[in-house]
């Protein structure tokens, strides 16, 4: 049986609504370009604040996808 290899990259999603929307946006956007996404792990969440009010949410995620060799 052939072993599988996965690559992990970090992404930051941004949303005006929530951290969940920010994370989902990062995954969905990346999924259009990378195939075989497997796991998304939330690494960090923060907020953008302007004049004492929250105006944006940012979620940093680590996403893994299956690494395919040229002969796959």
Buried (B, 14 or more C-beta within 10 A) or exposed (E): EEEEEEEEEEBBBEBEEEBBBBBBBBBEEBEEEEEEBEEBEEEEBEEEEEEEEEEBBBBBBBBBBBEEEEEE
